[in-house]
């Protein structure tokens, strides 16, 4: 099916500078820009088979995305292997496309000419690259996967499958929701605190504001309960730092970890955000693959 894109709204793919310098690596983080999906505003590059979008539009979007990446053998694009994501720590080692969709949240491979990808719309996409043994991994790290140590386990699975050593890993944490916007409940903080010695350091508290209280403070000082009660505090999670800490814990060098500064919730015009778009949104994709150099 031919892909028609407006020149005014081209497909934009973000790259992590440290990974872009690896000659045999193909990688990228998609954005909202470009594409054929109209259900999320304008012509957007939704790469997920969501309930709101048509399958035909998503397939055209994926074709445009792969074309922009330049991952092809002659005129034939590389096969793309994605997952039915379930917010888990389940990781699959793959060497070829699967006939049946795999369930999990991580893919690793050392097979050239195959793209592995995960989808996000606030959760973090993480790419790991073994620069010595030419292996890659992609991981979907929401708070549930993070508390289950998915990237930590991903590095371990790459070592088990390919002999990957942590000092040889280059890591890129792509765009996702940051601690400026990622408000969570106390139960999330409790789970992190029970799993990590540094768990409480990943959170910050901010007292909620009430414009009426601020404008008429005396009214609330003299009011009866609960008028004078203390305003509740919001709890914010630094998901990127949580994943960076896990990579450091397994031996990845700090200088080899790239963290995107882009917050999906702050930039819904550029990136899909489940929270900013009030749950009606598309999906971005982070992919990695190995180019067979001659």
N, C-alpha and C positions, 0 to 999 in steps of 0.2 A: 504494500500500500504506500503510495507516494506521501512524503512528509512535506507539508506546506507551513512555513513559518514566516512571520512578519519580520522584515529587517529592523523595524522599530522595536521589536521585542525579541531579541535573539536569546538562544539558550546560553546561560552563564553557568560555568562549572568552576568551583573553587578548588584550589590545590594547596597543600601544605608545602611550604618552601623546602624544608629538609627532605621531604620525599620526592619533590620534583627534580632533585639533583641525582637521583638513582636512575641510571640510563635504561635499565631493563624493566622498570616499574611503570605500570599504567595505574593511575589512581585519580579519584576526584570525588568532590562533595557537590551534589546538585543543589540548585536553588529553585526559587519559584519562577524565575524568569524564563520566557519562551514557552513553547508547547501548544497543545490543542485543547486543553480542558477549560471550559467556560463556567463550570459550576462553582468555582472558588474565586471568581472575580477576574475579568480579563481573560487573556489566553495564558494559562499557567501550566507549568511543567509538573503535573501530578504524576508520580511514578508508581503509585500504589493502586491496587484494584479495590478501591473504596466503594462503599454502598451508594455514594452520590454520583460517581462518575461512570461513564460508559467504558466498557472494556476496549472498544475500538480506539477511543481517545487515549487511553493509557498506553496501548500498544504503539500508537503513533508517537507518543511522548518518549517511550523507551527507545524507539528507533532513532529519534532525534538526539537523545542523550548519548547513545552508543556512537552515533555518527560524529558528534562533537568530540567525544573522547578519542576517536581515531583508533579504537581497538578493533582491528579487522585483519583478516588474512585475504589479501586481494580486495575483492568487493564484498566478501562475506564477513559480517560482524562476528566477533567472538560470542560464544554462548554465555548467557548471564544466568547465574544460579543464585536464587534468593530463597528466603525461608518463610514459613508460616510462624511468625514471631509470637512468643507466648510469655515474655518477661521471665525468662528462666536463666539458668547457667549451663544449658545444654549446647554443646559445641560439636559440629560435625567436620571430620576430615573428608574432603571430596577430591575426586580426580576427573569427574565427568558430570554432565547434567543428570539429574535424577528424574525418572519417569513420574514418580509421585512426589508431591511437595514434602520437603523435610520440615519438621517442627523443631524449633529451637531459636537460639539468639546469637550463635556464633558459627562462622565458617572459616576453615583453614585449608590451604592448598599449596602445593609446590608444582602444580601442573601448568606449563605454559599455555597461553591461548585460551584461558578460562577466566571469566570475571566472576568474582564472588561479591555479593552486595547485601546490605541490610538497609531497612527503611526507618526513617525517623520523622518526628514532627514536634519535638521538644526533648525527647530522650537523646542521649549522646551517641553519635557514631564514633567508633574507635577503630583505627587501622594500625595493625602491627606488621612490620616488615623486617625479615631476617636478611640483612645485607650480605651475609657470607654464604648462606645456603640457598638463597633465592626462594624464599617461602613467604607467604602473606596470610594475614588473618583479618577478618572484619567482625565487629562485635556491636550488638545493640545493648547499650547500658542505660536503662532507666534506673530508678532508685531500687526497684526490686532486684534487677540483675546485678546492680552494683553491690548491694548488701550481701548478695550471694557470691561476690568476688569473680564476676565473669571475665574481666580482663586479666586478672591474676591467674585464673584457671586457663585462659586462652594462651598466655605465655607458656604455661606448663604443658598444655596440649601440643604446642608447636615444638617444644623440646622433646616431648615423647615421640611425636610423629616424624620430626625432621632433624632432630639433634640441635635445635636452636639454642643458643646461649644468650642470656639477657644482655650482655654488653654489646652484642651484635644487632640488637633490636632498635629500630627507629619507630617511634610511635607518634600518631597524630590523633588528637581528640578534636573532632569536628564541631561545627555549630550545634548548639543545643541551648536549653534554658539555663540561665546562670543564676547565681545567688541573689541578684538584684530583683528577680521575679519569681523564683521557685519557692513559693510558700507551701509548707507541708504541715501535717498534724504532729502532735507530740509523740504519737505511736511510731512515726517514722524515725524520729530522733532516738527513741528508745531502742529500736532495732539496730541502728548503727552503733549506739553506745554499747550494746551487748556483744557486738561482733568485733569492734576495733578499739584499741586502746586510745586512739586519737579521735574517736567518734564524735564527742561533743565539740571538738574544734571545727567540725565541718558545718556548724550551724551558727546563725546569729539571730538575735531577737530584736524586734522593733515594736515599740508600743504603738498601738493603733491610735489614729487621730479622730476626734469628733469635733466638727466645726462649731456645733452649737455649744459644746463645753468650752471651747477655746474663746468663743465670743462672749459667753455669759458665765464666767467661772463662779461668781458668787451664787448663782442659782443652784449650782450643784454642791457648793460647800454647805448650803443651808437646807438642801433637800433631804428628805428622809431616804432611808435605804430603799432600793438599791441605787438611788441617784448619786450618792457619793462613792460608789464602788470604784475600784481601780480598773482602768481600761485594760482589756486583754492584750497580750503581746502576740505578734505574728512571728512565726519561726520560718527561717529561710535556710535552705540546704545548698551547699556548694558542691554540686554533683561533679563538676569538672575536677575540682581538687580531690574529691574522694577517689576518682579513677586515677589521677596522677599519683596519689599516695600508694595505690595498689601496685602501679608499675614500678615505683621506686622500691617497694617492699620485695619485689621478685628480682631486683638487680638491674633494671633498666636505668641507664645513666640519665641524670636530670637534664643534661644538655641535649639528649636525644629524644626528649618528649616535647612535642609541639601541642599547644592548646589554643584553639581558635578563640579570639576575643568576641565573636559574634554571638549575641543572645537572640534566640529565635523569638521570644516573647517581645523583645524590644524592637525587632525588625520584621514585623509580619508582612510588610510590603515586599520584602526581599526573600523571606524564608517562611515555610509553613510552620505554624505554631498551634498546637492543639488547644492551649490555654487562651492565647490571644484571639484565636478564631472561634472560641466557644464550642469546641469539639467538632465543628463542621469545617474540615480542612483536608488538604491533600497530604502526600507523603514525599519526602525527599529521599535520596538514596546516596549511600557512600559505597564506593566500589574499589576493588584492587585486583590487579592481574599481573601476570609475568609475561613480558615480551621475550620472544625467542630471538636473541641477537645473532646475527651471522658473523 
